[in-house]
Amino acid sequence: MNWFCTINEDDKIKVFDPIRKIYCALTPEEEVRQKMLYYLVEVKKYPAGLLAVEYSIKVNNLPKRCDIVVFNRLGSPEMIVECKAETVPITQKVLDQAIRYYSGLNANYLLLTNGKTMFCYHIDIENNKIEALREIPEIF
């Protein structure tokens, strides 16, 4: 895949997103998102075809967008990834945002990152709890 290919357009740096197949503004959050996509595909070997970027969902009838959604081979959401800029700390507020997105998708995992810090959680529906994980799961 063609990762981290940038262009300068209208005095703005844009990065090519190989998942969406578009150039988008290289914001601090987008940089973290692209690095996470690279990690998921190239390091963890998640199939690129099972990833969606800025995936639209409805939460309480309000439109929202998940930064990254990883689907399993049956097409069901497996993981929601919430990316923040490096300057944004991963707090309870960020976890709460991801949990709201979870309510619209019912994925098995939540991953929160700002590029420096990463938290991954397993959602245990049967026992109604969230379990912190030490590493990103091997889904595939």
Residue frames relative to the residue before (quaternion, step in Angstrom):
aa qw qx qy qz dx dy dz
M 1.0000 0.0000 0.0000 0.0000 0.00 0.00 0.00
N 0.4617 -0.6906 0.4986 0.2475 3.52 -1.19 0.62
W 0.0037 0.8393 -0.5415 0.0486 3.58 0.18 1.29
F 0.8709 0.1462 -0.1136 0.4554 3.52 -1.25 0.69
C 0.3343 0.6922 -0.5448 0.3350 3.53 0.97 0.92
T 0.0496 -0.8261 0.5612 -0.0093 3.58 -0.58 1.13
I 0.1185 -0.7464 0.6488 0.0892 3.52 -1.33 0.46
N 0.3313 -0.6905 0.5969 0.2390 3.53 -1.31 0.34
E 0.0743 0.8006 -0.5832 0.1161 3.55 -0.50 1.24
D 0.8343 -0.0328 -0.0275 0.5496 3.59 -0.69 1.11
D 0.6514 -0.5479 0.2888 0.4383 3.55 1.01 0.93
K 0.6095 0.4841 -0.3721 0.5056 3.57 1.17 0.62
I 0.3736 -0.7030 0.5557 0.2394 3.54 -1.02 0.83
K 0.0711 -0.7819 0.6193 0.0129 3.53 -0.92 1.01
V 0.2477 -0.7545 0.5943 0.1271 3.52 -1.15 0.73
F 0.4308 -0.6859 0.5218 0.2678 3.55 -1.07 0.75
D 0.2065 -0.7522 0.6167 0.1063 3.55 -0.85 1.04
P 0.2865 -0.8041 0.4935 0.1669 3.63 -0.31 1.20
I 0.5874 0.5499 -0.3847 0.4524 3.60 1.19 -0.23
R 0.7499 0.3526 -0.1936 0.5252 3.59 0.85 -0.99
K 0.2882 -0.7869 0.4849 0.2502 3.56 1.31 -0.44
I 0.5790 0.5224 -0.3992 0.4823 3.54 0.97 1.02
Y 0.4143 -0.6242 0.5789 0.3217 3.52 -1.34 0.25
C 0.0084 -0.7940 0.6075 -0.0198 3.57 -0.94 0.88
A 0.6651 -0.5181 0.3580 0.4013 3.55 -1.20 0.57
L 0.3564 -0.7371 0.5383 0.1996 3.54 -0.90 0.97
T 0.0120 0.7959 -0.5989 0.0876 3.53 0.22 1.37
P 0.6663 -0.4818 0.3540 0.4457 3.62 -1.16 0.22
E 0.6565 0.4906 -0.3183 0.4765 3.62 0.99 -0.74
E 0.6420 0.5228 -0.3287 0.4543 3.59 0.98 -0.81
E 0.6091 0.5478 -0.3518 0.4530 3.59 1.05 -0.69
V 0.6539 0.4897 -0.3062 0.4887 3.59 0.97 -0.85
R 0.6453 0.5235 -0.3261 0.4508 3.60 0.95 -0.86
Q 0.6773 0.4890 -0.3034 0.4584 3.60 0.88 -0.89
K 0.6373 0.5107 -0.3277 0.4750 3.59 1.03 -0.73
M 0.6488 0.5022 -0.3179 0.4751 3.60 1.02 -0.76
L 0.6233 0.5262 -0.3413 0.4671 3.60 0.98 -0.77
Y 0.6359 0.5237 -0.3178 0.4694 3.56 0.95 -0.90
Y 0.6653 0.5093 -0.3023 0.4545 3.58 0.87 -0.96
L 0.6783 0.4996 -0.3018 0.4463 3.58 0.85 -0.94
V 0.7337 0.4260 -0.2365 0.4736 3.59 0.90 -0.93
E 0.7853 0.3759 -0.1922 0.4528 3.58 0.68 -1.07
V 0.7463 0.3707 -0.2181 0.5080 3.61 1.02 -0.72
K 0.7677 0.3457 -0.1931 0.5039 3.60 0.75 -1.02
K 0.3620 -0.7805 0.4399 0.2575 3.59 1.35 -0.20
Y 0.2636 0.7291 -0.5732 0.2652 3.57 0.99 0.82
P 0.4837 -0.6711 0.4658 0.3141 3.64 -0.85 0.85
A 0.4925 -0.6890 0.4502 0.2829 3.58 -0.73 1.09
G 0.6398 0.5548 -0.3186 0.4259 3.59 1.07 -0.71
L 0.6898 0.4483 -0.2782 0.4958 3.59 1.26 -0.26
L 0.5891 0.5385 -0.3748 0.4717 3.58 1.28 0.35
A 0.0994 -0.7595 0.6398 0.0629 3.54 -1.12 0.74
V 0.2137 -0.7747 0.5869 0.0980 3.57 -1.02 0.87
E 0.8253 0.0274 -0.1038 0.5544 3.55 -0.95 1.02
Y 0.1127 0.8357 -0.5157 0.1517 3.52 0.90 1.11
S 0.3509 -0.7692 0.5042 0.1759 3.56 -0.67 1.15
I 0.0461 0.7687 -0.6355 0.0560 3.54 -1.01 0.94
K 0.3342 -0.6936 0.5823 0.2612 3.55 -1.33 0.04
V 0.0480 -0.7615 0.6463 0.0019 3.54 -0.97 0.97
N 0.8159 -0.0950 -0.0064 0.5702 3.56 -0.49 1.24
N 0.6666 -0.5365 0.2569 0.4492 3.53 1.03 0.98
L 0.5670 0.5516 -0.4054 0.4582 3.60 1.21 0.41
P 0.4419 -0.6918 0.4916 0.2907 3.61 -0.90 0.82
K 0.0078 0.7691 -0.6375 0.0461 3.55 -0.99 0.96
R 0.2098 -0.7671 0.5881 0.1473 3.55 -1.30 0.29
C 0.3055 -0.7258 0.5924 0.1700 3.53 -0.89 1.02
D 0.5403 -0.6271 0.4454 0.3413 3.59 -0.96 0.82
I 0.7782 -0.0866 0.0981 0.6143 3.56 0.81 -1.05
V 0.0532 -0.7512 0.6559 0.0528 3.55 -1.09 0.76
V 0.2041 -0.7489 0.6221 0.1021 3.54 -0.94 1.00
F 0.1823 -0.7842 0.5877 0.0802 3.55 -0.80 1.06
N 0.4319 -0.6533 0.5383 0.3113 3.56 -1.20 0.47
R 0.7142 -0.4755 0.2994 0.4174 3.57 -1.27 0.14
L 0.6338 0.5023 -0.3339 0.4843 3.60 1.26 -0.19
G 0.5695 -0.6293 0.3656 0.3822 3.58 1.29 -0.02
S 0.5374 0.6058 -0.4157 0.4141 3.59 1.24 0.22
P 0.5482 -0.6125 0.4436 0.3570 3.60 -1.05 0.68
E 0.1858 -0.7987 0.5680 0.0705 3.56 -0.82 1.05
M 0.8109 -0.0044 0.0501 0.5830 3.59 0.98 -0.87
I 0.2085 -0.7244 0.6445 0.1278 3.52 -1.18 0.77
V 0.1213 -0.7856 0.6050 0.0467 3.57 -0.85 1.01
E 0.1138 -0.7790 0.6157 0.0351 3.55 -0.77 1.09
C 0.1204 -0.8075 0.5771 0.0201 3.56 -0.63 1.19
K 0.0839 -0.7634 0.6397 0.0312 3.53 -1.10 0.83
A 0.6032 -0.5283 0.4390 0.4055 3.56 -1.24 0.36
E 0.6553 -0.5377 0.3570 0.3925 3.59 -1.17 0.55
T 0.6766 0.5100 -0.2917 0.4439 3.58 1.10 -0.65
V 0.6295 0.5233 -0.3270 0.4721 3.58 1.29 -0.20
P 0.3317 -0.7584 0.5184 0.2147 3.62 -0.54 1.06
I 0.4335 -0.6572 0.5478 0.2829 3.55 -1.19 0.62
T 0.0232 0.8241 -0.5561 0.1054 3.53 -0.27 1.35
Q 0.7237 -0.3812 0.3346 0.4680 3.54 -1.35 -0.12
K 0.6005 0.5723 -0.3500 0.4352 3.59 1.08 -0.71
V 0.6542 0.4926 -0.3058 0.4856 3.59 1.00 -0.81
L 0.6333 0.5106 -0.3255 0.4819 3.60 0.99 -0.79
D 0.6412 0.5241 -0.3262 0.4558 3.59 0.93 -0.84
Q 0.6233 0.5314 -0.3346 0.4660 3.59 1.03 -0.80
A 0.6741 0.4902 -0.2939 0.4679 3.58 0.88 -0.93
I 0.6346 0.5193 -0.3316 0.4665 3.59 1.03 -0.74
R 0.6087 0.5272 -0.3541 0.4755 3.61 1.05 -0.66
Y 0.6491 0.4961 -0.3160 0.4824 3.58 0.97 -0.82
Y 0.5946 0.5675 -0.3518 0.4479 3.56 1.07 -0.76
S 0.6446 0.5399 -0.3298 0.4292 3.59 0.95 -0.84
G 0.6886 0.4546 -0.2812 0.4900 3.59 1.21 -0.42
L 0.7835 0.3275 -0.1604 0.5031 3.60 1.22 -0.35
N 0.2029 -0.8117 0.5174 0.1797 3.61 1.11 -0.65
A 0.1841 0.7771 -0.5688 0.1969 3.58 0.83 1.03
N 0.5528 -0.6308 0.4398 0.3210 3.57 -1.26 0.32
Y 0.7974 0.2105 -0.0838 0.5593 3.58 1.20 -0.58
L 0.1651 -0.7262 0.6563 0.1210 3.52 -1.32 0.53
L 0.0551 -0.7752 0.6291 0.0143 3.55 -0.99 0.89
L 0.0793 -0.7933 0.6037 -0.0018 3.56 -0.77 1.10
T 0.1327 0.8077 -0.5659 0.0986 3.60 -0.84 0.91
N 0.1661 -0.7350 0.6436 0.1337 3.49 -1.32 0.51
G 0.6502 -0.5252 0.3010 0.4591 3.56 1.22 0.38
K 0.7307 0.3402 -0.2152 0.5514 3.58 1.17 -0.51
T 0.7716 0.2039 -0.0757 0.5978 3.53 1.08 -0.85
M 0.0336 -0.7942 0.6068 -0.0044 3.54 -1.04 0.81
F 0.0430 -0.7660 0.6413 0.0111 3.54 -1.00 0.91
C 0.0628 -0.7848 0.6163 0.0184 3.55 -0.95 0.91
Y 0.0920 -0.8050 0.5861 -0.0053 3.54 -0.97 0.96
H 0.2719 -0.7033 0.6297 0.1869 3.52 -1.23 0.63
I 0.2887 -0.7428 0.5810 0.1653 3.55 -0.92 0.94
D 0.1247 -0.7878 0.6024 0.0309 3.56 -0.60 1.19
I 0.2375 -0.8198 0.5095 0.1091 3.55 0.02 1.35
E 0.6467 0.5541 -0.3282 0.4088 3.57 0.91 -0.92
N 0.7791 0.2968 -0.1581 0.5290 3.59 0.98 -0.82
N 0.3980 -0.7642 0.4352 0.2612 3.55 1.36 0.21
K 0.5917 0.5469 -0.3955 0.4408 3.56 0.79 1.05
I 0.3477 -0.6940 0.5918 0.2175 3.50 -1.36 0.36
E 0.1585 -0.8025 0.5731 0.0490 3.57 -0.74 1.11
A 0.3639 -0.7195 0.5502 0.2170 3.58 -0.79 1.02
L 0.2222 -0.7765 0.5799 0.1072 3.57 -0.98 0.90
R 0.5065 -0.6557 0.4716 0.3018 3.56 -1.18 0.54
E 0.8036 0.0517 -0.0126 0.5928 3.58 1.17 -0.52
I 0.6313 -0.5120 0.4134 0.4103 3.53 -1.31 0.26
P 0.4699 -0.7159 0.4350 0.2783 3.61 -0.77 0.97
E 0.4407 -0.6255 0.5714 0.2968 3.53 -1.31 0.46
I 0.1261 -0.8330 0.5368 0.0439 3.56 0.02 1.28
F 0.7917 0.2957 -0.1389 0.5163 3.58 0.98 -0.80
